[in-house]
Amino acid sequence: MPPSCCSSHHPTEIREDKRSSILVAAKKCQSQMATVVSMLEEGRYCPEVLQQALSVQGLWKGIIRRIFLNHLKTCFVKSMTTGSPKEQEKTLHEIAHVMELADRS
């Protein structure tokens, strides 16, 4: 397992089975996005393109949720229970920043 992600300088701490399923979903999303690009290049009918684009969006939101939930269950909990007050504050600021970004999307 990679080092803890409790610091922004460490890789994510995702169990291998979860990492694999997230990676499969990300590759599926990538493939569907390529389909959207091709559809646009071909001048396909807007509702068809929109349907495919919305499928990509749904997959992407699911990936984001899974990564965020994993972070909360692992790194966030670890920081809040064993980290210094300074590390805890940093972790809370990171979560607040991510939530702000999520609100924009």
N, C-alpha and C positions, 0 to 999 in steps of 0.2 A: 504494500500500500504506500502511496506517495506521502510526503510529509503533510502535516495538518495545514489547512487553508486558513487558519486563524490569523495569519498575517497575509497582507495583500501580495507578499512576495513569494508565497508558496503555491504550488499547484493545488487543485481542488481535491478534496477528500471524498471521493465517491466510490462506493463499493463496486467491484469489478462487474457484477451482474447488472447493477443500475447504470454504470458507465456504458456498458455494451448496448443496453436498450435505448439509452439516450442517444448514443452515436448512431444507431440504426435509424431512429426517428429523424436525426439531423441530416443524415444522408438521403432519406426519403424526401425531406423538405427541400434539400438542395436539388434533387432530381425534379421535383414538382416545380421549383422555381425556374429551372432550365426550360421546362415545358411552357411556363408562362411567357418567358422571353421568346421562345419559338413561335408561340401563338401570336404574340404582338408583331413579330417580324413578318409573319404570314398574313397579317391583317384579318385575323379571325374575328368572328362576331363577338361584340363586347360582352354579352351575358356569359358566353362560354369562357372567355378570359377571366371575367370576374369570378365565376364559380371556381376555376382552378386557383386563382389568386387567394380566394377566401379559404380554400383548402390548405394552402401554404400557411396562411395566417393562423389558422386553427392549430396546425401542427406546431408551428413556431411558439405559439402561446403555451402549448402543452409542454414543450421542451423547457421553456423559461420557468414554468411553474415547478417542474420536477427538479431542476437545478436549484432553484430558490428554496424549495422545501428541504432538499438534501442539506443545503447550507445551514438552514435553521436547525435541523435535527443534529448536525454534527458540529461544525465549526462555531456557530453562534452559541450553542449550549456550552461547548467546551470553554469558550472565551468568557462567558458569563459566570461559569462556575469555578474556573481555575485561573483565570487571567487577573492581572493587576487592575486596579481601578482605571489606570490610563488605557490599558488594552481594552477594557470593557467599554469605556467611552468611545474609543476609536471604532470598535465593532458596532456600537449603536449608530454612530455617524455613517458608517458604511451602509448599514441597513436602511437608514433614512434616505441616503442618496439613491440607493437602488429603487426604493419605493417612489421617489420623485421621478426617476427615469421611467418607471412602469406607468405612472400616471400620465406621462406625456404620450405614451404609445396607444 
